[in-house]
Amino acid sequence: MRYENFLHWSVFIAGTIVLIGMLMTGLGVSIGQVSSVAVNYGASSLAAARFRPVNLIWFTRLIHSLESLSVFFIITFFGIVASYMAAQVSEGWRDHQLLSVDRNMGFNWRSYWNFTMSHDIYRLALDLGYTSINILPVFLIIALNIFNKRSVAAHFILTYALSLGITVIIFLFFPAKSAAVEILGMSTPNLPRAGTEHIPIIEALRNGEMTNVALERSSGLIDFPSFHASCAVMFAWFAWRLPGIRWVYLVLCGLMYLATPIQGGHYFIDVLAGTVIAFLCIKGVPLIISRINVADVHAVESTIQSGLVSGGLTAAASAPRSARG
């Protein structure tokens, strides 16, 4: 099985899981944006299958880019809905435990915050890195497809999907407010928006005040583990395959990684956990694909052997009748 085929099956499975979860939790979703992306996904898939001539190679790669982007956005939408469902059924806050782990490991979040707030250029650079999460995957997917690395693009999206799924599952059991709120308090000036806006949303989901998710106005709800940290690692890892953009991505992803505790209000253990998840998924996806391929080969070999045995027995049984004739 190729990465592209497995990716399409992953979209179907993820969609089924999310739909079942919505039915179980009663959570509604405004799907206008999702439906438009789904139509784009279907149209680009058909176009990619239709336009194969050599003289249209760049057009075909552009279609592949659109297809990959559609899959990426659909998976992202599924992840958003799944995180809202997880928040709805989650209980309590785990900030005390996360802060305790940070301190036991020797991390001082307040010192890093004070350093950042006293260096305006560094803070602005972190702002740039943190918000680049919205554009870096788009350009990466387009570049991989344009430069004929479609399988790498599919590998990236699968890694992204697996990392997102694991992150949501962990979040279900470890919901947290943020290091910014826990250490500085809600009244602190310049408190990062990403480290505070999810708290009333989670509380509204839990008490039943929020029963519908408007995807175009959704917010990130997950503190632990940090998905920003996972993305920074994944984007840099796969961009390294493209010499023309690898250094730009390395710088931006490095800034994104450094910005995660400040702009996202994350604990340092959030960042470390996100890093571990990213590397596990980067290495895990090829292993999953190879295991599936081995299973497919064994199934084919078993079928062939069964056919040969069956054919041999049939020939042996028919031989005496032929002799008697």
Backbone bond lengths (Angstrom), bond angles and torsions (degrees), N, CA, C in turn:
res aa  C-N    CA-C-N  psi(-1)  N-CA   C-N-CA  omega(-1)  CA-C   N-CA-C  phi
1 M - - - 1.471 - - 1.526 109.68 -
2 R 1.328 117.82 132.12 1.444 121.92 179.28 1.527 110.30 -83.65
3 Y 1.347 114.83 162.90 1.457 119.78 178.56 1.526 111.23 -56.82
4 E 1.354 116.46 -41.97 1.454 119.87 -177.29 1.526 111.70 -61.93
5 N 1.331 117.19 -43.18 1.464 120.81 179.77 1.527 111.34 -65.11
6 F 1.318 115.35 -43.98 1.460 119.90 179.65 1.526 110.69 -64.43
7 L 1.337 116.14 -34.06 1.461 120.63 178.93 1.519 111.06 -63.21
8 H 1.337 117.10 -43.76 1.460 120.27 179.97 1.528 111.16 -64.66
9 W 1.315 116.91 -40.02 1.461 120.26 176.38 1.528 110.57 -64.67
10 S 1.321 116.75 -36.46 1.463 120.61 179.63 1.517 111.31 -63.68
11 V 1.338 116.41 -39.64 1.465 120.47 177.35 1.524 110.19 -61.58
12 F 1.317 116.57 -44.20 1.466 120.89 179.83 1.527 110.94 -63.03
13 I 1.321 117.03 -45.49 1.468 120.99 -178.72 1.529 110.47 -65.37
14 A 1.341 116.40 -45.02 1.465 120.14 179.97 1.520 110.90 -61.64
15 G 1.322 116.53 -42.05 1.457 120.13 178.78 1.514 112.35 -62.99
16 T 1.325 116.18 -39.71 1.464 120.59 178.81 1.523 111.16 -64.32
17 I 1.331 116.33 -43.51 1.465 120.87 179.79 1.525 110.80 -62.95
18 V 1.323 116.03 -44.89 1.468 120.28 -179.91 1.527 110.82 -63.96
19 L 1.323 117.01 -41.52 1.469 120.33 179.17 1.522 111.03 -62.28
20 I 1.322 116.99 -44.11 1.465 120.59 177.84 1.525 110.22 -61.82
21 G 1.333 116.04 -42.73 1.457 120.24 178.51 1.515 112.55 -61.64
22 M 1.324 116.65 -39.75 1.467 120.43 177.90 1.518 111.11 -63.97
23 L 1.325 116.81 -40.59 1.458 120.52 179.04 1.525 111.09 -65.65
24 M 1.326 116.64 -35.89 1.458 120.89 -178.17 1.526 111.96 -75.47
25 T 1.330 117.32 -37.37 1.463 120.52 -176.26 1.518 113.15 -93.29
26 G 1.333 117.48 -16.22 1.453 120.78 -177.69 1.512 113.90 76.29
27 L 1.319 116.94 13.69 1.459 121.03 -179.41 1.525 110.30 -78.88
28 G 1.328 116.50 129.18 1.454 121.24 178.49 1.518 111.22 -98.23
29 V 1.332 115.94 160.27 1.461 121.49 -177.83 1.519 109.66 -137.97
30 S 1.328 116.49 135.39 1.464 121.39 170.98 1.520 107.52 -80.19
31 I 1.345 116.51 110.51 1.461 120.09 -167.31 1.524 113.86 -104.66
32 G 1.323 118.37 14.12 1.458 119.49 -178.87 1.507 112.69 -56.49
33 Q 1.324 116.81 -47.06 1.455 121.33 -179.34 1.521 110.82 -68.01
34 V 1.328 116.79 -39.23 1.456 120.13 -179.04 1.515 111.09 -65.44
35 S 1.337 117.13 -41.25 1.456 119.57 -177.91 1.521 111.33 -64.15
36 S 1.338 117.78 -36.96 1.462 119.97 178.76 1.515 111.16 -66.51
37 V 1.327 116.49 -38.39 1.461 119.59 177.61 1.518 110.30 -68.81
38 A 1.332 117.00 -37.48 1.461 120.21 179.43 1.522 110.90 -63.39
39 V 1.342 116.56 -40.67 1.465 119.95 177.00 1.518 110.30 -63.14
40 N 1.320 116.35 -42.67 1.464 120.88 178.21 1.521 110.61 -61.58
41 Y 1.333 116.01 -40.44 1.461 121.31 178.21 1.518 111.16 -60.70
42 G 1.339 116.06 -47.95 1.455 119.20 -179.77 1.510 112.54 -64.96
43 A 1.343 117.22 -43.19 1.464 120.76 -179.22 1.520 111.53 -64.99
44 S 1.331 116.59 -43.35 1.462 119.35 -179.17 1.517 111.34 -68.63
45 S 1.337 117.21 -33.23 1.465 119.91 177.04 1.518 110.78 -64.64
46 L 1.342 116.58 -43.60 1.460 120.14 178.06 1.524 111.08 -65.04
47 A 1.329 116.28 -41.16 1.461 119.56 179.46 1.521 110.88 -65.57
48 A 1.332 116.49 -39.10 1.460 119.96 179.21 1.516 111.25 -64.18
49 A 1.332 116.60 -33.43 1.463 119.97 178.59 1.522 111.82 -77.25
50 R 1.339 117.04 -24.33 1.468 120.89 -175.65 1.524 112.91 -88.23
51 F 1.325 117.28 -43.46 1.463 120.45 -172.93 1.521 110.24 -95.15
52 R 1.316 116.86 97.62 1.450 122.90 -178.64 1.532 114.81 -120.10
53 P 1.350 120.24 -7.12 1.457 119.71 -174.48 1.523 112.05 -59.27
54 V 1.357 115.04 151.27 1.455 120.70 -177.77 1.523 111.05 -61.24
55 N 1.337 116.88 -37.40 1.460 119.81 -177.12 1.523 113.04 -72.25
56 L 1.327 117.07 -5.78 1.461 120.85 177.13 1.526 111.02 -115.74
57 I 1.325 116.41 27.35 1.457 120.36 -172.52 1.527 112.09 -60.73
58 W 1.337 118.14 -42.11 1.454 119.60 -178.67 1.526 111.28 -72.09
59 F 1.327 115.99 -34.17 1.462 119.23 175.86 1.525 109.99 -65.18
60 T 1.327 116.04 -41.30 1.464 120.37 178.20 1.521 110.70 -61.35
61 R 1.335 116.47 -41.76 1.466 119.52 179.19 1.524 111.36 -66.36
62 L 1.315 116.38 -33.36 1.463 119.40 175.53 1.525 110.48 -65.75
63 I 1.327 116.54 -41.77 1.464 120.59 176.79 1.522 110.29 -62.11
64 H 1.326 116.68 -41.52 1.463 120.46 177.09 1.530 110.58 -60.93
65 S 1.331 116.38 -37.47 1.461 120.18 177.99 1.522 110.88 -62.59
66 L 1.331 116.08 -44.97 1.465 120.38 178.92 1.524 111.12 -63.04
67 E 1.324 115.43 -40.84 1.466 119.60 178.60 1.524 110.57 -62.16
68 S 1.333 116.35 -46.78 1.463 120.68 -179.20 1.524 111.28 -63.46
69 L 1.325 116.46 -41.58 1.461 119.87 178.79 1.522 111.23 -64.00
70 S 1.314 116.77 -39.52 1.466 120.29 178.65 1.520 110.82 -61.89
71 V 1.328 116.43 -44.50 1.465 120.42 177.83 1.525 110.24 -62.06
72 F 1.321 115.89 -43.42 1.467 120.66 -179.95 1.527 111.03 -59.44
73 F 1.332 116.80 -46.38 1.463 120.03 -178.58 1.525 111.43 -67.87
74 I 1.323 117.30 -38.46 1.463 120.01 178.20 1.526 110.51 -62.84
75 I 1.329 116.78 -44.04 1.463 120.50 177.69 1.529 110.33 -62.18
76 T 1.323 116.30 -40.54 1.465 119.93 177.60 1.523 110.97 -61.62
77 F 1.327 117.06 -43.74 1.466 120.94 177.71 1.527 110.72 -61.17
78 F 1.332 116.64 -43.99 1.465 120.21 177.52 1.529 110.33 -59.70
79 G 1.323 116.27 -41.14 1.460 120.39 179.75 1.515 112.24 -64.52
80 I 1.329 116.56 -39.93 1.467 120.43 177.88 1.528 110.58 -61.81
81 V 1.330 115.93 -49.08 1.467 120.05 -179.74 1.528 110.38 -61.71
82 A 1.329 116.47 -42.42 1.467 120.30 179.73 1.525 111.15 -62.42
83 S 1.333 117.50 -38.38 1.463 120.05 179.52 1.527 111.09 -67.16
84 Y 1.324 117.74 -35.16 1.468 120.98 176.82 1.530 110.55 -68.39
85 M 1.332 116.60 -38.88 1.468 119.37 176.99 1.522 110.45 -65.66
86 A 1.336 116.69 -41.22 1.461 120.23 178.59 1.524 110.72 -63.23
87 A 1.327 116.51 -41.55 1.463 120.21 178.60 1.525 111.31 -63.56
88 Q 1.321 116.15 -36.22 1.465 121.42 -177.74 1.523 111.99 -62.42
89 V 1.320 117.17 -36.34 1.468 120.52 -176.48 1.528 112.46 -103.00
90 S 1.337 117.12 0.57 1.462 120.10 179.56 1.525 110.30 -74.56
91 E 1.320 115.08 165.28 1.461 120.05 -178.38 1.524 110.02 -137.29
92 G 1.331 115.62 139.96 1.455 121.43 172.84 1.522 113.74 67.69
93 W 1.349 112.97 -171.67 1.460 121.03 178.27 1.526 108.54 -133.41
94 R 1.316 116.68 144.87 1.467 121.22 -175.52 1.531 112.40 -110.86
95 D 1.319 116.55 22.89 1.467 119.87 -175.85 1.522 112.61 -62.89
96 H 1.319 116.97 -38.67 1.465 119.51 -178.45 1.528 110.67 -60.49
97 Q 1.323 116.63 -44.13 1.464 120.07 179.85 1.530 111.79 -66.66
98 L 1.327 116.73 -41.65 1.464 120.39 -178.74 1.523 111.02 -66.68
99 L 1.318 116.82 -42.54 1.460 120.48 178.16 1.521 110.64 -64.40
100 S 1.318 116.50 -38.00 1.459 120.74 178.15 1.526 111.19 -63.06
101 V 1.332 116.96 -41.29 1.465 120.58 177.82 1.524 110.18 -63.42
102 D 1.325 116.76 -43.89 1.468 120.63 178.10 1.524 111.10 -55.92
103 R 1.309 116.21 -48.60 1.465 120.58 -177.27 1.519 111.67 -67.32
104 N 1.312 117.11 -38.42 1.464 120.00 178.21 1.527 112.06 -65.50
105 M 1.336 116.69 -27.84 1.459 121.15 178.27 1.525 112.31 -87.77
106 G 1.325 117.13 -1.36 1.458 121.15 176.04 1.511 115.26 88.58
107 F 1.330 118.02 11.67 1.461 120.61 179.92 1.528 110.01 -84.46
108 N 1.334 115.47 139.97 1.462 121.51 178.19 1.526 108.37 -121.22
109 W 1.312 116.45 94.79 1.463 121.21 -175.28 1.523 111.12 -64.16
110 R 1.324 117.50 -41.24 1.464 120.58 -177.28 1.533 111.31 -62.36
111 S 1.315 117.82 -38.02 1.466 120.65 178.69 1.521 110.90 -63.07
112 Y 1.333 116.49 -41.97 1.465 119.85 178.84 1.524 110.23 -66.12
113 W 1.311 117.14 -38.56 1.461 121.41 177.15 1.533 110.71 -62.38
114 N 1.330 117.25 -47.43 1.460 121.14 -179.43 1.527 111.18 -62.65
115 F 1.322 116.42 -40.30 1.466 120.22 178.21 1.526 110.61 -61.68
116 T 1.322 116.27 -45.55 1.467 120.40 -178.16 1.519 111.30 -65.46
117 M 1.311 117.52 -43.21 1.460 120.77 -178.55 1.527 112.36 -67.74
118 S 1.319 117.72 -21.98 1.468 120.76 -179.81 1.522 112.80 -93.29
119 H 1.328 118.04 0.18 1.465 122.60 178.85 1.528 108.20 -129.02
120 D 1.326 115.47 95.17 1.463 120.72 -172.68 1.525 112.79 -63.02
121 I 1.322 117.28 -40.67 1.470 119.87 -178.45 1.527 110.16 -63.82
122 Y 1.320 116.16 -42.63 1.466 120.19 178.68 1.526 110.32 -63.68
123 R 1.329 116.37 -41.00 1.471 119.91 -179.91 1.525 111.16 -64.48
124 L 1.333 117.14 -40.79 1.462 120.57 178.28 1.526 111.11 -65.92
125 A 1.332 115.95 -36.90 1.468 119.64 177.26 1.524 110.58 -64.46
126 L 1.326 116.23 -39.03 1.465 119.81 177.43 1.525 110.97 -66.42
127 D 1.333 116.71 -37.10 1.470 120.18 175.83 1.523 110.49 -57.95
128 L 1.325 115.90 -45.71 1.460 121.08 179.79 1.522 110.79 -61.78
129 G 1.319 116.37 -46.22 1.459 119.95 -178.85 1.515 112.79 -64.61
130 Y 1.331 117.02 -41.45 1.463 120.25 -175.95 1.522 111.84 -66.98
131 T 1.333 116.96 -41.92 1.465 120.29 -178.01 1.526 112.86 -78.17
132 S 1.328 117.19 -13.25 1.471 119.67 -179.51 1.520 112.56 -69.37
133 I 1.325 117.79 -7.61 1.463 120.61 178.49 1.525 111.32 -61.53
134 N 1.330 117.06 -21.20 1.463 120.42 -178.55 1.523 113.22 -80.37
135 I 1.331 117.46 -24.53 1.467 119.92 -175.38 1.524 113.69 -112.14
136 L 1.319 117.82 -27.57 1.466 120.00 -176.40 1.527 113.14 -59.46
137 P 1.343 120.01 -44.91 1.468 118.14 -179.53 1.518 112.98 -66.67
138 V 1.323 117.24 -31.61 1.471 120.50 179.92 1.521 110.48 -64.14
139 F 1.322 116.51 -51.90 1.462 119.72 -179.83 1.526 111.61 -66.86
140 L 1.327 117.44 -33.26 1.461 120.53 178.58 1.521 111.18 -64.70
141 I 1.316 116.99 -45.96 1.466 121.21 -179.85 1.523 110.80 -63.92
142 I 1.325 117.06 -43.00 1.465 120.25 178.37 1.522 110.54 -62.83
143 A 1.327 116.92 -45.91 1.462 120.71 -178.13 1.525 111.69 -63.16
144 L 1.315 117.69 -42.34 1.465 120.61 179.95 1.522 111.15 -62.30
145 N 1.307 117.53 -40.65 1.466 120.55 179.41 1.524 111.97 -72.74
146 I 1.320 117.25 -42.18 1.463 120.77 -179.40 1.523 111.03 -62.10
147 F 1.325 116.80 -36.69 1.458 120.82 -179.60 1.530 112.17 -94.49
148 N 1.330 114.41 28.03 1.469 122.36 169.84 1.527 112.97 60.88
149 K 1.317 116.30 39.62 1.464 121.31 176.11 1.529 108.79 -120.10
150 R 1.322 114.56 53.73 1.461 120.26 -175.77 1.528 111.53 -63.58
151 S 1.322 117.16 -39.82 1.462 120.03 179.48 1.522 110.98 -65.06
152 V 1.333 116.58 -36.29 1.463 120.01 177.34 1.529 110.06 -66.29
153 A 1.344 116.19 -39.77 1.468 119.96 176.89 1.527 110.78 -61.27
154 A 1.332 116.24 -42.62 1.469 120.06 177.95 1.523 110.82 -65.52
155 H 1.337 116.73 -39.47 1.468 121.39 176.51 1.528 109.83 -59.99
156 F 1.328 116.16 -43.85 1.465 120.61 178.90 1.528 111.32 -61.20
157 I 1.325 117.23 -47.41 1.465 120.33 -177.21 1.527 110.63 -66.22
158 L 1.324 117.06 -38.42 1.465 120.09 176.13 1.526 111.03 -63.45
159 T 1.327 116.49 -41.95 1.461 120.87 177.91 1.526 110.49 -62.77
160 Y 1.314 115.63 -43.49 1.464 121.80 177.08 1.531 110.38 -59.74
161 A 1.326 116.64 -45.82 1.463 121.01 -178.26 1.525 111.44 -64.46
162 L 1.327 116.54 -44.51 1.465 120.39 -179.81 1.519 110.75 -64.90
163 S 1.323 116.63 -42.83 1.460 120.90 178.34 1.524 111.17 -62.48
164 L 1.322 116.30 -41.90 1.465 120.67 178.84 1.522 111.06 -64.43
165 G 1.328 116.69 -42.43 1.456 120.43 179.03 1.519 112.45 -62.69
166 I 1.330 116.63 -45.22 1.470 120.72 178.76 1.523 110.53 -63.28
167 T 1.322 116.18 -41.24 1.466 120.99 -179.82 1.526 111.31 -60.88
168 V 1.323 116.67 -43.83 1.471 120.60 -179.83 1.528 110.64 -64.88
169 I 1.322 116.97 -41.31 1.470 120.30 -179.88 1.524 110.75 -62.71
170 I 1.334 117.15 -44.50 1.465 120.38 178.94 1.525 110.58 -64.96
171 F 1.318 116.22 -40.11 1.467 121.32 179.09 1.527 111.67 -58.04
172 L 1.320 116.95 -34.85 1.461 121.30 179.33 1.525 111.22 -55.35
173 F 1.333 116.63 -35.84 1.466 121.11 -176.40 1.530 112.84 -99.87
174 F 1.332 117.36 -14.15 1.463 120.60 -178.22 1.537 111.92 -131.18
175 P 1.324 118.20 57.77 1.472 118.95 175.64 1.526 109.80 -68.37
176 A 1.314 115.95 144.40 1.465 119.58 -179.56 1.521 109.72 -148.54
177 K 1.324 115.53 156.42 1.465 120.54 177.04 1.525 109.32 -76.38
178 S 1.309 118.09 -76.00 1.465 122.82 173.78 1.518 108.42 172.95
179 A 1.316 115.25 159.79 1.462 119.50 175.89 1.521 110.35 -65.52
180 A 1.334 116.20 -35.39 1.462 119.89 -179.31 1.525 111.10 -60.37
181 V 1.322 116.56 -45.74 1.464 120.86 -179.29 1.524 110.78 -71.55
182 E 1.319 116.76 -42.81 1.461 121.14 -176.61 1.521 111.76 -65.70
183 I 1.330 117.34 -37.61 1.464 121.20 -174.23 1.524 112.21 -94.36
184 L 1.338 117.20 -41.56 1.461 120.74 -174.27 1.520 113.47 -96.04
185 G 1.322 117.27 -30.16 1.457 120.57 -175.52 1.517 111.74 90.89
186 M 1.315 116.70 156.42 1.461 122.37 -174.13 1.525 113.23 -68.72
187 S 1.323 118.47 -20.70 1.468 120.74 -175.09 1.524 113.38 -89.45
188 T 1.308 118.16 0.53 1.466 121.35 -177.78 1.525 111.22 -69.40
189 P 1.344 118.82 133.69 1.473 120.93 176.85 1.533 111.14 -63.62
190 N 1.322 115.90 151.30 1.475 123.29 176.80 1.523 113.13 63.13
191 L 1.322 116.77 21.16 1.457 119.36 178.22 1.528 109.26 -61.81
192 P 1.321 118.68 132.76 1.471 120.27 -176.49 1.520 112.06 -63.38
193 R 1.320 115.26 131.82 1.462 120.31 -178.87 1.523 111.43 -60.37
194 A 1.351 115.87 -41.63 1.464 119.73 -178.37 1.519 112.27 -64.35
195 G 1.321 116.67 -19.26 1.457 119.92 -179.73 1.510 114.03 -92.89
196 T 1.345 116.71 1.82 1.464 119.40 -177.02 1.529 114.21 -131.88
197 E 1.340 118.04 -33.23 1.466 120.05 -169.74 1.521 113.58 -67.68
198 H 1.330 117.15 -19.92 1.464 119.39 -178.17 1.525 112.71 -77.92
199 I 1.321 117.49 -20.36 1.469 120.73 -173.60 1.530 111.95 -63.85
200 P 1.341 119.99 -53.37 1.474 118.93 178.24 1.524 113.03 -64.40
201 I 1.330 117.10 -28.09 1.469 119.64 178.62 1.522 110.15 -67.39
202 I 1.332 116.66 -46.14 1.465 120.40 179.05 1.524 110.34 -62.30
203 E 1.323 116.70 -42.60 1.466 119.82 179.42 1.528 111.20 -64.13
204 A 1.336 117.15 -38.37 1.467 120.59 178.55 1.523 111.36 -68.17
205 L 1.314 116.92 -36.31 1.464 120.52 176.95 1.525 110.67 -66.16
206 R 1.322 116.34 -39.51 1.462 120.29 -177.57 1.526 112.43 -69.63
207 N 1.323 117.15 -39.94 1.471 118.92 -176.48 1.521 113.46 -90.46
208 G 1.325 117.00 2.99 1.455 120.81 174.59 1.510 115.57 88.42
209 E 1.331 118.17 2.75 1.461 120.52 179.01 1.529 111.67 -70.50
210 M 1.324 117.05 -29.56 1.462 121.45 178.47 1.521 108.59 -111.57
211 T 1.311 116.69 119.85 1.466 121.41 -179.83 1.521 112.46 -125.22
212 N 1.334 116.11 3.79 1.460 119.76 -178.58 1.525 109.42 -138.87
213 V 1.324 115.97 139.39 1.459 121.81 -179.45 1.522 109.09 -108.85
214 A 1.321 116.82 118.55 1.467 121.68 173.24 1.525 106.90 -93.33
215 L 1.323 116.27 103.21 1.457 120.50 -171.48 1.522 113.19 -58.92
216 E 1.320 116.59 -35.17 1.464 118.68 -177.66 1.528 112.25 -69.98
217 R 1.343 117.46 -14.40 1.468 121.55 178.73 1.523 110.87 -120.96
218 S 1.305 117.77 22.28 1.463 121.52 -176.87 1.528 111.10 -75.32
219 S 1.315 115.12 159.05 1.464 122.05 179.45 1.521 109.57 -125.88
220 G 1.319 115.22 155.76 1.459 119.77 174.67 1.517 110.18 -74.01
221 L 1.311 117.25 128.07 1.465 121.81 -175.29 1.520 113.30 -105.51
222 I 1.312 117.61 -11.04 1.465 121.11 -167.54 1.521 111.51 -95.23
223 D 1.322 115.36 123.55 1.466 120.77 173.84 1.528 110.10 -95.04
224 F 1.329 116.06 -55.02 1.472 121.03 179.94 1.526 109.38 -116.83
225 P 1.337 115.61 127.37 1.473 129.46 -6.22 1.521 110.85 -82.04
226 S 1.322 116.57 165.24 1.458 120.54 -176.92 1.524 110.97 -78.81
227 F 1.334 116.08 115.84 1.459 119.53 177.10 1.526 111.08 -76.21
228 H 1.329 117.33 -24.99 1.465 120.50 173.58 1.530 110.16 -61.24
229 A 1.325 116.07 -43.14 1.467 119.42 178.91 1.520 110.61 -64.01
230 S 1.327 116.83 -42.14 1.467 120.42 177.45 1.521 110.70 -59.79
231 C 1.319 116.55 -45.06 1.464 120.56 -178.76 1.521 111.46 -64.49
232 A 1.318 117.18 -40.50 1.463 120.08 179.32 1.525 110.54 -57.97
233 V 1.319 116.65 -43.53 1.466 121.03 179.00 1.521 110.82 -67.35
234 M 1.324 117.41 -46.30 1.465 121.11 -177.40 1.525 111.98 -65.22
235 F 1.320 117.23 -44.44 1.466 119.98 -178.78 1.524 110.62 -61.25
236 A 1.330 116.06 -46.19 1.467 119.75 -178.97 1.525 111.03 -65.34
237 W 1.321 116.52 -39.79 1.467 121.18 -177.95 1.531 111.30 -61.53
238 F 1.305 116.96 -48.74 1.469 120.15 -176.25 1.530 112.18 -79.40
239 A 1.331 117.85 -28.62 1.465 120.06 176.35 1.520 111.20 -68.50
240 W 1.320 117.07 -22.14 1.466 120.50 179.21 1.531 111.26 -63.42
241 R 1.329 117.97 -19.35 1.466 121.56 177.18 1.528 111.89 -71.14
242 L 1.327 116.86 -13.20 1.465 121.38 -175.94 1.528 109.16 -117.60
243 P 1.326 118.20 100.83 1.474 121.36 -176.03 1.522 113.95 -55.83
244 G 1.326 117.67 -30.59 1.459 119.91 -176.59 1.511 114.68 -69.26
245 I 1.323 117.95 -22.92 1.469 120.35 -176.41 1.525 113.10 -124.58
246 R 1.322 117.36 -2.13 1.469 119.11 -170.54 1.528 112.64 -60.23
247 W 1.332 117.48 -40.56 1.462 119.16 -176.00 1.520 111.69 -74.71
248 V 1.325 117.05 -35.36 1.466 119.98 175.62 1.523 109.83 -62.02
249 Y 1.320 115.79 -44.47 1.464 120.27 179.93 1.522 111.22 -67.65
250 L 1.312 116.96 -36.83 1.461 119.62 179.94 1.527 110.46 -62.46
251 V 1.334 116.73 -42.04 1.463 120.72 179.36 1.526 110.84 -66.96
252 L 1.334 116.80 -49.82 1.465 120.23 -177.71 1.526 111.75 -64.97
253 C 1.319 116.22 -40.92 1.472 119.33 179.23 1.525 110.88 -69.30
254 G 1.334 116.60 -33.56 1.459 119.55 174.93 1.517 111.57 -63.45
255 L 1.330 116.02 -42.37 1.463 120.14 176.57 1.527 111.16 -65.45
256 M 1.332 116.77 -39.75 1.460 120.30 177.38 1.525 110.70 -60.19
257 Y 1.314 115.31 -42.71 1.467 120.78 -178.95 1.532 110.46 -63.96
258 L 1.341 115.90 -46.00 1.461 120.31 -179.54 1.525 111.75 -68.48
259 A 1.338 116.55 -27.25 1.463 120.79 -178.11 1.518 113.12 -79.05
260 T 1.312 117.13 -19.01 1.464 120.53 -172.31 1.532 113.63 -56.40
261 P 1.344 120.51 -44.42 1.468 118.51 178.25 1.526 113.37 -66.31
262 I 1.342 116.82 -31.68 1.462 119.95 -175.34 1.523 111.58 -89.09
263 Q 1.319 117.32 -61.57 1.462 121.11 -176.71 1.526 112.33 -68.15
264 G 1.320 116.52 -30.76 1.459 120.16 178.29 1.509 113.62 -96.58
265 G 1.342 116.51 -8.22 1.457 120.37 -179.27 1.517 113.62 66.92
266 H 1.329 117.56 24.95 1.461 121.41 -174.03 1.526 112.70 -82.23
267 Y 1.314 114.92 150.66 1.454 120.93 167.17 1.525 108.22 -70.70
268 F 1.320 116.07 158.13 1.463 118.86 178.43 1.527 111.30 -67.18
269 I 1.322 116.65 -31.20 1.464 119.13 177.69 1.523 110.57 -67.12
270 D 1.334 117.41 -28.42 1.469 120.63 174.04 1.525 110.22 -60.52
271 V 1.332 114.97 -44.94 1.465 121.07 -178.02 1.523 110.69 -65.78
272 L 1.319 116.31 -44.69 1.467 119.95 179.56 1.524 110.97 -63.47
273 A 1.318 117.11 -41.67 1.466 120.45 179.22 1.524 110.65 -63.94
274 G 1.324 117.32 -42.06 1.460 120.51 177.20 1.514 112.18 -62.62
275 T 1.325 116.36 -36.42 1.467 120.96 178.06 1.521 111.06 -64.57
276 V 1.314 116.13 -46.14 1.469 120.71 179.84 1.525 110.51 -61.39
277 I 1.318 116.98 -43.86 1.467 120.74 179.59 1.519 110.59 -60.51
278 A 1.331 117.00 -42.96 1.468 120.65 -179.12 1.520 111.23 -60.11
279 F 1.320 117.11 -48.23 1.469 119.85 -178.36 1.531 111.64 -67.48
280 L 1.321 116.90 -37.87 1.464 119.52 177.39 1.523 111.02 -62.38
281 C 1.324 116.73 -40.50 1.470 120.17 -179.34 1.523 111.60 -73.00
282 I 1.331 117.52 -38.11 1.464 120.81 177.76 1.519 110.23 -58.49
283 K 1.317 115.94 -44.33 1.463 120.27 -179.36 1.523 112.41 -83.29
284 G 1.333 116.44 -25.20 1.461 119.67 -175.09 1.510 114.69 -77.97
285 V 1.334 117.39 -35.34 1.464 120.26 -177.92 1.524 112.20 -59.49
286 P 1.351 120.13 -48.24 1.474 118.88 177.21 1.524 113.12 -59.70
287 L 1.337 116.80 -35.12 1.467 119.66 178.52 1.523 110.79 -66.17
288 I 1.328 116.27 -41.15 1.467 119.94 178.25 1.519 110.58 -62.02
289 I 1.334 116.52 -46.11 1.462 121.01 179.86 1.518 110.85 -62.07
290 S 1.338 116.78 -43.39 1.469 120.02 -178.76 1.518 111.13 -65.23
291 R 1.338 117.08 -38.05 1.466 119.99 177.76 1.525 110.76 -64.26
292 I 1.332 116.13 -41.14 1.462 119.76 178.18 1.518 110.36 -64.23
293 N 1.334 116.53 -41.90 1.464 120.38 179.40 1.523 111.44 -63.48
294 V 1.345 116.41 -41.31 1.468 120.31 178.11 1.518 110.25 -62.97
295 A 1.341 116.39 -42.54 1.465 120.09 178.60 1.522 110.61 -62.64
296 D 1.343 116.77 -39.23 1.467 120.46 178.31 1.519 110.85 -64.28
297 V 1.339 116.47 -42.59 1.466 120.61 179.76 1.519 110.59 -62.85
298 H 1.340 116.24 -43.83 1.464 119.98 179.50 1.528 110.86 -63.21
299 A 1.332 116.32 -38.57 1.466 119.83 179.03 1.521 110.75 -64.94
300 V 1.340 116.66 -41.47 1.465 120.54 178.50 1.520 110.50 -65.35
301 E 1.339 116.55 -44.40 1.462 120.17 179.47 1.522 110.90 -61.46
302 S 1.335 116.09 -41.22 1.461 119.84 178.97 1.520 111.06 -63.43
303 T 1.336 116.07 -40.38 1.469 120.21 178.62 1.518 111.16 -64.33
304 I 1.338 115.38 -43.24 1.469 119.79 179.99 1.522 110.79 -63.34
305 Q 1.343 115.51 -45.03 1.462 119.41 -179.67 1.525 111.01 -63.24
306 S 1.336 116.10 -40.79 1.464 119.21 178.16 1.519 110.60 -62.82
307 G 1.343 115.66 -39.39 1.453 119.94 178.80 1.510 112.23 -65.64
308 L 1.351 115.74 -40.09 1.461 119.51 179.58 1.520 111.14 -65.93
309 V 1.344 115.22 -43.15 1.466 118.88 179.40 1.520 110.25 -63.76
310 S 1.344 115.46 -45.42 1.461 119.74 179.71 1.521 111.03 -62.09
311 G 1.337 115.85 -41.94 1.461 119.91 178.69 1.511 112.08 -64.94
312 G 1.338 116.64 -38.33 1.462 120.29 179.37 1.511 111.68 -66.27
313 L 1.340 115.83 -41.64 1.460 118.96 179.30 1.519 111.10 -65.93
314 T 1.334 116.41 -38.29 1.467 120.13 179.01 1.516 110.89 -64.51
315 A 1.339 115.69 -42.27 1.466 119.97 179.56 1.520 110.86 -65.09
316 A 1.345 115.59 -40.86 1.464 119.21 -179.82 1.521 111.14 -65.70
317 A 1.339 115.67 -37.26 1.459 118.88 -179.06 1.522 112.01 -71.35
318 S 1.330 116.58 -32.23 1.463 119.71 -177.66 1.521 112.75 -83.91
319 A 1.330 117.91 -16.71 1.475 120.70 -177.26 1.522 112.37 -62.17
320 P 1.319 121.40 -47.00 1.474 120.52 179.65 1.521 112.40 -61.55
321 R 1.351 117.33 -37.53 1.449 119.25 179.41 1.520 110.62 -65.10
322 S 1.301 116.91 -36.58 1.465 120.42 178.01 1.511 110.41 -66.37
323 A 1.349 116.93 -38.18 1.475 120.44 -179.79 1.518 110.42 -67.13
324 R 1.358 116.86 -38.37 1.450 119.52 -179.16 1.526 110.88 -69.42
325 G 1.334 115.92 -27.68 1.452 117.93 179.50 1.499 111.69 -69.30
